[in-house]
Structure formats: structure tokens, C-alpha cells
């Protein structure tokens, strides 16, 4: 309580110094004793409790941690998107290749004078396998993206818990 009263007195002294300072013509500025003003500010700083200084530092560190977490999350999401795009491109290439192969097989059967029904069955079998492989690749890419996002979510939760703990600790120190 004594610190609060001393700080109020110092603020009032500084305010009085500014109000009573000589005015500079044609401006809103005034002249004050620089050394006296700096002395009062220094006295105010010495009266600020260490907890306030620590709280300011903790808040700056928290902001750094959150900023780094956001940057890490953005990088992970970007990497996941690139991997998903790569897998999707690979999926499309595999489907095209399998379709091309199935067409060649059908053509080979027809050219070999085998019954058309056998060729169609073989073509359908190849197409079915291609679709199965394509589905597996697509599901794999989705699973990979979900894993990356779950990891990002877990990192953000951990950071949030740390911020809450720091905030609670500050509240207890009041």
C-alpha cells in the first residue's frame, strides 16, 4: 500500500512538472527539467513490484511460443498438403497407367482371336484392381493428412496448457 501511495505521489509530481513547464510559443509543447523528469521516472520504476516485471517477461515469452507454434503448424500443414498433392498425382498416374495396361490387355486378347468375353472379363478385373489400388492410395493420403493435423492439434493443445498454467501461476502470485 505504501508503494502505491509513493507511486501516486511521484505521478502527481511528474504531472505538476508538465503542467507548470514553460510553454513553447506556437506549439503544444513545454520545457521541463529533463534530469528531474528522468529522476521521477526512475523512482517510479524502482517502486514497480518484481512480479509485474516478471509478468511482462512471461507475456512476451508466451507470445513468442504462440508465434513459433503457429509457424510450426503452418509448416506442417504445408508439408501435409504437398504430400497429399504428391500422393494424389501419383494416384492419378497409377489409374491412367492401369487403364492403359487394361486396354492393351484387351487389345491383345482380341488380336489373339480369344473370345471377346474373356477379354472383357480380364479388362474388368484389371480395372477393378486399378480402382482398388487408387482407393487405397487416396485413403492413405487422407490418413496421412489426418495424422499430421492431429500432431499439429496436439502441439497447440500442449502450448495452450502451458499458457493456462502460466496464467494460473500469475493469478496465484497476486
Secondary structure as UniProt FT lines:
FT   HELIX           2..20
FT   STRAND          22..23
FT   TURN            25..26
FT   STRAND          30..31
FT   HELIX           34..47
FT   HELIX           50..111
FT   TURN            112..113
FT   HELIX           116..172
//
